[in-house]
């Protein structure tokens, strides 16, 4: 019977490029920027890496369809490399491939890289969007802000929430993310805002205003993983281990059943339940010390708190306004600024989340360091509320 991967795989090195409008470089330079940091952190030679995974969402408009950009850019020693893509969970998919390879004993040391050069694609509704991109072909009559605005409306209707109260909670989330992003030298947006700024910003898709939406960013993030036994042999006494990695894609339930009312993220609930079971977590509100969740829009972060079991059903607005998820709250969320302010280069986001947890758990987060966290959670949501893939991962400190 399968027992999961809890504490079988250690992350021994991570790196992350600066996120932003990186007009000065291509995806190869971003890959190299993240890799150099991860390799130096792991204190190994490039030749010790035995397998690699490249997470890349867009293809022709970015680095290509295959995993060769990873091998060529890093001059890897002819090792197996694989490209993966799974919407906004692409970076986590790259990490999952590397982690599973090590857990299975297929290799001792594996590399996961996520990268995206979004600014060059016209992604996100810029004028004269490049024809043939994913949105043109998959959902030509839907937009991400429009889809998540419907999530906000359905949530408010189900829980009898006044829309102004929901907007104030969304504003609080955005203000928090901007304040956290200011402390992060690698974040795309590093400017504090006020609640009034958020509430009075231009409307994108009601009730989502400009300050409720994450930006379009370029960036890369990287992880080097090995077995806990190998880490011990390398001299590590304490490591960050993967306690759970779970993935739940839509199967048509949301769009073809009256059982879903549009007010929550069905796949996130499933992925969270599986991840908690794999990690042995009984009460996430008491056991999880920090989170990085998929705040593509401020309302997504709010709704996800309930889907992850961090807030009671219909109770997320109160928890948000009470500061439960602020950096000095009970369960800090988006300490690095989140998608909202760190940025969202699709292929890199999942690994960027793991990067922040890794730094926090090891006490290396500088100005934004939290007091002694020991276990954290990442959550990705790819696609729209009615058709998506959700991933939930749990990382924690472990004595090697």
N, C-alpha and C positions, 0 to 999 in steps of 0.2 A: 504494500500500500504506500502511495506517495506520502512523503513527510514534509515536503516543502524545502525551502532553501535557507531557512533561518540560521544566521550566524555561520554559514558555510563559506561565504565570500567576503573578503575585506577589500575596501578601497584604500589603496596606498598612495595614490597621487591624483590630484585634480588641478585643472587649469581652466581659465575663462578669459576670453578676450574682453576688451572694452566694448560694450554694446552702444549702438547709436547709428547715425547716418555716416557710414564709413565709406564715403566716396573716394577716399585715398587708397583703397585696396580692394582686392578681389577675394573670393572665398578661400583661395589658397593661402593668402596672407593671414586671414582670420584663423584658419586651421593651424597654421604654424604658431601663431600667437598663443593659442590655448594649449597646444601640445608642449611647447617649450616649458611653460609653467608646470604642467602635469609631470613631465619627465624629470625636471629638477626636483619636484616635490617627492616623487617616488624614489629618487636616488638609484635609478637603474640605467642600464645602457639601452639604447634603441633596439639593439640586437636581441635583447631578452624578451621582447614582446613577440608572442607566438600567433595571435589572431587579432583581427580588427573589425570593428563595425562602424559604418558611417551612416549617420542619420541626416537625411536631406529631403526636404519636402518638394520644393520646386526642382526641376531637373534641367531642361533645356535652357531656362532663363538663369540658371545658377552654375552649378559645377558639372552637370552631366548625369546620365542615367545609371552609370555603374559605380562601383566603389573605388575605381582606379584613381580618382582625385586624392583619396586618402593615401594610397600606396605610393603614388608618384610624388605628391607634395612632401611627404615625410621620409621618402627614400626608405620605406620599410623593406626588410630583407626577404622579399618574395613570399611573404606569409599569406595565408588565406585572408581575404577581406570581403566584406559583405555590405551592400547598401540596403538600408531599411527605410520605410516610409509608412507612417500611420497617422496622418493628419497632425494635429498639434501635440500628439503623444510621441512624435518621431524621435526626439532626443531620448526619451525614456525607453523606447524600443531598442535603440542602439545599446544603451546600458544593459537592458534585459538580455540581449544577445550575448554580450561579453560575460555577464554574471552567470548565465546558464551554462555557457561553455566551460567556465572554471568549475562551477558546481558539479558538472557532469564528469569532470576529470579529463576533458578533451585537450586542455592546455593548462599550463601553470599561470601564465600572465596574459591578460587580454586588454585590448584598448577599445574604448567607446568614444566616438567623436560625433558631435552634432554641430551643423553649420547652416547658415542661411544668409544669402545676400539679397534680402527682400527689396531694398531701395532701388535696385536695378531692374526690377520686374514690372513696376507700375502697380504692384499689389496694393490693395486697400482703397481703390477707387480714385487714384490719381487721374488727371486728364489723359485721354488717349491711352487707356489701359492696353497693355500688350495683348494682342489677340492670341487665343489658344491657351491661356492660363487656366488653372484649375477651376476658378469660379465661373469663367465663361462657359465651361463645358458641363460642370456638375450641377450647379444651382444658378442658372443664368438669371432667374427672376427673384432671387433671395439675396439678402445681404446679412452679414454677421450682426451689425447693430439692429437691423430689423428683427432678426430671429430672437435675439436676446431681449429686445424690448418686449416681445410677446411673452417671454418667460417672466419678466417683471409684472406685466399686466395679469397674467394667470396667477402668480403668487399673491398679488394684492387681492384679487378677487376671492381666492380660496380662503385666505386667512382674514378677510374683512379688514384689510389694512387701508387706511387713508393714503392716497398716493403721495401727498406732501410728507407724511411720516416716512414713507419708503424712500423718497428722494433725499430727505435729511440723513437717513442712515447710509444711503449710497454716498452722499457727500462726505460723511464722516470717514468712510472707507477710503475715498480718494485722498482726503487730507492726510490720513495716516500714511498711505503709500508714498505720497510726495515727501512727507517729513522723513520717512525712512530712506528714501532715495537720495536725499541730500547728503547722508552719511556714507554713501557708497561711491567711491571714485570711478567704478566701472559702469555705473548706471547711465542710461540714456538721458533721462529727465531728472535734473537735480535742482529743483526749484520748489520751495514751499508754496502752498496755496491755502486759502481760507475756505471755510464752509460757504461763504457768500460767493467766492469765485466759482465754486463748483455748482452752486444752485443757479447762478446767473449766467453760466456759460451758454454758448449757442447750442440749440437743440439739434441732435443728430437723428435720433429715432425715439420719440417720446416713450418713456420718460428719461431716456439716456441722453445726457448732454455731452459736450466735448470732453469734460473732465471725468466722465464715467467710462471713457474708452481708452484702451491701451494703444500705444503708437505702433508704427511700423519701423522695425529696427534691423540692422545687420549685426551678426555676432557669431561666436563659436564657443563651445565648452567641451571639456574632455575629461575622461576618467580612466585610470589604470587600475585594474583589479587583479587579485590573486586569491588563492585559498588561505584560510586562516592558518593552516599548518605551514604553508610557505612563508607567510608573513612572520610567523614565529621564528622560523629558521633564518629569516633575514634580519632578525634582531628586534622586531617590533614587540612591545609589551602591551600596548593598548592601541586598538584600531577602530575605525568606523566600519561596521559590518552591515550587510543588507539583511534585514530581518523579514522582509516581505516585498514581493513585486507582483501585483495583480493587474490584470487587464480585462475589461468588460466592454465589448462592442455592442452596438444596437443590433437587434435581430428582426426589426420591423414592428416590434410591439408599440412603439410610440406613435407611428404613423398609421397603423392598421388596426388599432384596438381602442375601444372606449374606456379601457382601464387606466389610461394615462391622461391626466387633466392638464398637462403642460406647465405645472407649477413647481416641478422639481426635476432633478436629473437622475433618471432611473438607473443608468449604467454606473453612475458614481456610487450609488447606494450598494450595488452589487459588488463592485470592485473593493469598496471600503470594508464590507463585511468579510470578504475573502482575505483581504490583507490583514485585518485584525486577527482572524483565526490563524493565519500562517505565522504571524508575529507573536501570538499568545497574548494579545491585548484584550483585556476584559472591559475596561472602562476608559475609552480614549480621552475623555475630558480630564481625567486624572493622570493618565500615563503619558500622553503626548505633551512634550514641552514646547514645541514650536512647529509651525507649518509654513509651507510654500504651496499655495493653491492656485488654480488656473483663473486668475482674475482678468480675463480678457475684457470684461466689463465689471463695473462695481457691483451690479446686481448679481453677477455670477458668484462672486466671493460670498455674498450674503446668503444666497440659496444653498451653496455648497456646504456652509457650516452645518446646516440641518442634514444634508445628505451624508456628511461624514460623521454624523452623530455627535458633533461638538456643541450643537444647540438643540433644544427641544423643538418639536414640530411647531412651526409658527412663532418660535421664540428668538429667532436670529436678530430681528431688529432691536429688541431689548438688549441682547448681549452685545451687539455692535455699539449701541449708544452708551452702554455701561462701561465700554472700554475693555471688554474681555479679550479682544484680539489686538489691542494696541501693544506697542513694544514693551510697556510696563504692565500689561494685563496678565491674566492667568495663563492664556495660551497665545503668545505673540504670533502674528501672521504677517507674511510679506516683509520680513525684517530687512531684506535687501532692496525693497521697493516694488517687488513683484513684477508681473507683466506690465502693469500700469506705468511704472517708472524705470525699472531696470531695462525693460524692452521685451519684445517678443519676436525674435528671429526664429521661425517655427521649428526648424530642425534642431536648434540649440536649447530651446526653453527647458525641456525636461532635465537635461544635464546641468543647466544653470541652477535649477532648483536644488538638485543634489549637491552642487558646489557650495551653495550657501549653508545647507545643513552640515556638510563636511567641515567647513570652516568654523561654524558655531560649536559643533560637538567637540572639536579639537581645541577650542579657545583661541582661534586665530582670526576672528572677525573684526579686530580693531575697534574703531569708535562705536560700531553697532553691536559689539559682543554682548550677549545675554549672560546672566549669571548661571553658570554650571548646567547647561542643558545636557540631557543624556539620551533622549530619543526624539526623533522628528519625523514628519510626514510630508511627502510631496504628492500633489494631485494634478494630473493633466486632463483636459477635456478637449478632444479634437472634433471638429464639426459643429453642428448646430444642436440645440436641445432636442430636436425631434429625430436626429440621425447623427450619431456620434460614437466615439470610442473614448472610454475613460480608463485612466490608469492611476493606481494608488500604490505608493512605495513607502516603506518604513525603514529608516536607517537609525542606527544607535551605536553607542560606545560599547566596546567589548574587550575584555582582557584576552590578549593573544596567548 
